Amino acid sequence: MEYNTTQKRMVLPEYGRNIQKMVEYCKTIDDREQRNRMAQAIITIMGSINPHFRDMSDYKHKLWDHLQIIAEYELDIDSPYEAPPKETLRSNPDPVPYNNRPAKYKHYGKTIEMLCRQAAEYEEGEMKDTLIQVIANHMKKNYVTWNKDSVSDEQIFSDLEELSGGKVTVNREKIQLTDSKDIFSKLSKKKRTPRKGKNNNNNHSKNSH
């Protein structure tokens, strides 16, 4: 089980860790078009978390600013707005109201549920398939990380369809997910990678004797 104290510091805690994880995942997508689509989906979710922003004339601009801030200015996308100055990282963001409704499946989290419902609103086509594949892969990663066990693609697809309220039908022939073994391998590598701080402390101790 992952504890908040062992995870990366949240840049904007008001959006929650699931949003930050989605942004971190978006940064790893190699294909620029797919990365842009994922960023747009995240913006939609961020807007759902912040419905009060819609009363502002520049609410979309604010969401894109927050996306870049959460990504620590490392997200290379075709944003409709220029990235805010980095000094914004040191300022306090507007308070965000929290949704206290519990997630149906804790290992997926609320953000995944919102993404599944959002995917149902897309028209059938390549963009929707891309979004579903990104969501499904993230669901599989969350499942394996939480349960420490492999899971079939069919289970992930079934859960995705359920979380969409039955409004999404996954095209099994088009959607390909990362193999559970590859996910386990990446998780194992992260655990084996020593932290810089620990190395520095050990070296310092050795040099002092």
Summary of the structure (lengths in Angstrom):
residues: 209
radius of gyration: 18.7
end to end distance: 37.0
largest distance: 66.5
contacts: 532
relative contact order: 0.10
helix: 61%
strand: 0%
